């Protein structure tokens, strides 16, 4: 199971790197889809829809750290429009703040990975890390219906 999770994660991130060179909008969408998958897994643990698994929980935080590290490079100036982007102009207008929010997300995910040892600690820490997602989406992403 661990090997499968790692193989899928490595493949997804490798594909994102190749895509980023040609189409940063598609690459960031793919990266955020990976991030969303990790968030979905965490939500299943939070709601009791799936039994808690520490290995999967650690994979969530590893994914978050990787996303936080890779995402800033996927917002070059030439990707402000096109590709059905949901990014708002605020990303580029306040790029330093945007990058700082991503860095905080990475730091919080790394800290969570070190602190989560069981289901109880996961349920206490995961929502705090998730606040990073909402904080960025509120400011930097178009509302979708």
Order of alpha helices (4+ residues) and beta strands (2+ residues): alpha-alpha-alpha-alpha-alpha-alpha
